Amino acid sequence: MRLWVGLGNPGAKYAGNRHNIGFMALDRIADDHGFGPWRKGFQGLVSEGRFGSEKIVLLKPETFMNLSGQSVGEALRFYKLTSDDVTVFHDELDLAPGKLRLKTGGGHAGHNGLRSIHAHIGEAYHRVRLGIGHPGHKDAVASYVLHDFAKADQDWLDDLLRGISDGAPALATGDGPRFQNAVAQRTAPPRSSTGKEKAEPKPVSDATAPAEDTRSTLQRLADRFR
C-alpha cells in the first residue's frame, strides 16, 4: 500500500490557487482511474483505488497548508506505513511552470506544508515537485501562491496534470523514470527533424468509449464547487 498526499488549502476560495496544484494532481488521478468517492478521514479527504495489485490511498489534508503533517501523520499511523510509503505532490517555486521533478528526502526549502510533514513523519518520504515558477522576489511569494493560475497557464497546467495521470501506474510501482517519461510525453512531445511537432496518432474509433473531457482545469474546479 502507498499513501499519496496532495498539498493545498481546503474550500472553493483556494481551489484554483497555485498552492493547490497538489490537490489538482490527485483529483485528476482519481477522476481518470476510477478511484472511489472522496470521503472524510484523517483530518482530510480520502479516496482509494488500485493500479494492478498496488493499493493507493489518496489524501488531501483539510488542515490548511501549514498543518498538513497532522493529517499525514494520522493516516500513516492508521495504515501502519512508513515514510518510505508516502509520496507528496506539491507546488515548487524553484521549478519553471510545467516542469516536474522527483525527490526523496532532503530539506523543505521553506515550504510550509513540507515543513509540517517533516515535523510529523521525518524527511525520508518521496516528493513530486510541480513547478509553478517564482514571482521574482521573496516578498511576493505569499501573494503569488495564494492567487489562481492565470488563463495563460491553462495549457501547460492541463498538459502537466494529464501527464501525471498517464504516469500514475508507473509511479505506483516505483518506476520514477517511466513516470517522468509519461509526463514529458504530454509537456514536451517529440518533434520531427523539421522542427514541427509530430501529430498524435488518432485513436481507433470506439462507439462505446466515453467522450474526452475537454474542460480546462479551472473549469473543472469551478464545476466541482457549483
URJOTA-V190424 format. One record per residue. RES is the residue in one letter. PHI is phi in radians with two decimals (* if undefined). PSI is psi in radians with two decimals (* if undefined). Layout:
BEGIN
{{RES | PHI | PSI} {RES | PHI | PSI}}
END
This chain:
BEGIN
{{M | * | 2.50} {R | -2.24 | 2.57} {L | -1.94 | 2.03} {W | -1.83 | 2.17} {V | -1.98 | 2.23} {G | -1.83 | 2.33} {L | -1.71 | 2.51} {G | 3.08 | -3.01} {N | -2.02 | 2.50} {P | -1.37 | 2.68} {G | 1.77 | 2.74} {A | -1.08 | -0.54} {K | -1.02 | -0.59} {Y | -1.84 | -0.06} {A | -0.96 | -0.66} {G | -1.68 | 0.12} {N | -1.17 | 2.64} {R | -1.03 | -0.62} {H | -1.10 | -0.30} {N | -1.74 | 0.29} {I | -1.12 | -0.45} {G | -1.14 | -0.73} {F | -1.06 | -0.78} {M | -1.04 | -0.72} {A | -1.08 | -0.78} {L | -1.19 | -0.66} {D | -1.05 | -0.72} {R | -1.17 | -0.73} {I | -1.07 | -0.83} {A | -1.08 | -0.76} {D | -1.16 | -0.77} {D | -1.33 | -0.46} {H | -1.99 | 0.31} {G | 1.14 | 0.61} {F | -1.20 | 2.84} {G | -1.18 | 2.91} {P | -1.09 | 2.64} {W | -1.21 | 2.37} {R | -2.37 | 2.78} {K | -1.24 | 2.43} {G | 3.09 | 2.51} {F | 0.99 | 0.71} {Q | 1.02 | 0.59} {G | -2.83 | -2.77} {L | -2.04 | 2.39} {V | -2.20 | 2.43} {S | -2.40 | 2.47} {E | -2.11 | 2.58} {G | -2.86 | -3.04} {R | -2.42 | 2.59} {F | -2.11 | 1.76} {G | 1.13 | -2.23} {S | -1.53 | -0.09} {E | -1.59 | 2.03} {K | -1.43 | 2.36} {I | -2.13 | 2.26} {V | -1.87 | 2.11} {L | -1.65 | 2.37} {L | -2.33 | 2.20} {K | -2.00 | 1.75} {P | -1.04 | 2.42} {E | -1.94 | 0.46} {T | -1.54 | -0.01} {F | 1.29 | 2.68} {M | -0.90 | -0.84} {N | -1.31 | 0.00} {L | -2.12 | 0.34} {S | -0.96 | -0.60} {G | -1.07 | -0.49} {Q | -1.07 | -0.80} {S | -1.16 | -0.80} {V | -1.12 | -0.77} {G | -1.07 | -0.71} {E | -1.11 | -0.77} {A | -1.13 | -0.72} {L | -1.05 | -0.77} {R | -1.19 | -0.70} {F | -1.08 | -0.78} {Y | -1.53 | -0.02} {K | 1.00 | 0.83} {L | -1.77 | 2.97} {T | -1.96 | 2.97} {S | -1.08 | -0.43} {D | -1.22 | -0.28} {D | -1.55 | -0.03} {V | -1.82 | 2.33} {T | -2.19 | 2.24} {V | -1.93 | 2.21} {F | -1.71 | 2.12} {H | -2.58 | 2.78} {D | -1.24 | 2.54} {E | -2.33 | 1.94} {L | -1.17 | -0.53} {D | -1.48 | 0.13} {L | -2.05 | 2.52} {A | -1.09 | 2.65} {P | -0.93 | 2.28} {G | 1.56 | -0.17} {K | -1.45 | 2.65} {L | -2.39 | 2.41} {R | -2.42 | 2.61} {L | -1.77 | 2.58} {K | -2.66 | 2.55} {T | -2.21 | 2.23} {G | 1.25 | -3.00} {G | 1.63 | -3.07} {G | -1.35 | 3.05} {H | -1.72 | -0.11} {A | 0.94 | 0.53} {G | 1.45 | 0.02} {H | -1.31 | 2.09} {N | -1.12 | -0.60} {G | -1.14 | -0.81} {L | -1.16 | -0.66} {R | -0.99 | -0.77} {S | -1.17 | -0.71} {I | -1.14 | -0.73} {H | -0.92 | -0.77} {A | -1.17 | -0.46} {H | -1.75 | -0.55} {I | -2.27 | 0.07} {G | 1.52 | -3.03} {E | -1.81 | -0.07} {A | -1.50 | 0.77} {Y | -1.93 | 2.97} {H | -1.66 | 2.68} {R | -2.38 | 2.47} {V | -1.93 | 1.84} {R | -1.54 | 2.08} {L | -1.89 | 1.92} {G | -1.16 | 2.26} {I | -2.13 | -0.01} {G | 1.38 | 2.99} {H | -2.09 | 2.45} {P | -1.23 | -0.20} {G | 1.88 | -0.36} {H | -2.52 | 2.42} {K | -1.08 | -0.51} {D | -1.19 | -0.31} {A | -1.66 | -0.06} {V | -1.09 | -0.84} {A | -1.03 | -0.79} {S | -1.16 | -0.68} {Y | -1.10 | -0.85} {V | -1.27 | -0.41} {L | -1.68 | 0.30} {H | -1.94 | 2.67} {D | -1.16 | 2.68} {F | -1.03 | 2.49} {A | -1.33 | 2.81} {K | -1.02 | -0.59} {A | -1.15 | -0.29} {D | -1.51 | -0.17} {Q | -1.08 | -0.70} {D | -1.11 | -0.90} {W | -1.20 | -0.59} {L | -1.13 | -0.78} {D | -1.16 | -0.69} {D | -1.07 | -0.75} {L | -1.10 | -0.80} {L | -1.17 | -0.66} {R | -1.09 | -0.74} {G | -1.11 | -0.70} {I | -1.07 | -0.76} {S | -1.12 | -0.75} {D | -1.01 | -0.72} {G | -1.55 | -0.07} {A | -0.97 | -0.72} {P | -1.04 | -0.64} {A | -1.20 | -0.71} {L | -1.09 | -0.63} {A | -1.09 | -0.52} {T | -1.61 | 0.02} {G | 1.46 | 0.24} {D | -1.58 | 1.43} {G | -1.03 | -0.83} {P | -1.03 | -0.71} {R | -1.19 | -0.65} {F | -1.07 | -0.84} {Q | -1.12 | -0.60} {N | -1.15 | -0.67} {A | -1.10 | -0.69} {V | -1.15 | -0.76} {A | -1.09 | -0.58} {Q | -1.09 | -0.48} {R | -1.56 | -0.76} {T | -1.54 | -0.42} {A | -2.49 | 1.20} {P | -1.07 | 2.61} {P | -1.07 | 2.57} {R | -1.99 | 2.65} {S | -1.36 | 3.02} {S | -1.15 | -0.30} {T | -1.49 | -0.08} {G | 1.59 | -0.08} {K | -1.57 | 2.49} {E | -1.19 | 2.36} {K | -1.23 | 2.40} {A | -1.29 | 2.45} {E | -1.22 | 2.47} {P | -1.08 | 2.49} {K | -1.33 | 2.33} {P | -1.20 | 2.67} {V | -1.14 | 2.36} {S | -1.10 | 2.36} {D | -2.49 | 1.88} {A | -1.12 | -0.35} {T | -1.60 | -0.17} {A | -1.30 | 2.45} {P | -1.22 | 2.59} {A | -1.17 | 2.50} {E | -1.22 | 2.41} {D | -1.30 | 1.99} {T | -1.72 | 0.10} {R | -1.17 | 2.60} {S | -1.25 | 2.91} {T | -1.06 | -0.73} {L | -1.21 | -0.58} {Q | -1.13 | -0.69} {R | -1.04 | -0.79} {L | -1.13 | -0.74} {A | -1.10 | -0.74} {D | -1.15 | -0.59} {R | -1.09 | -0.55} {F | -1.80 | 0.15} {R | -1.34 | *}}
END
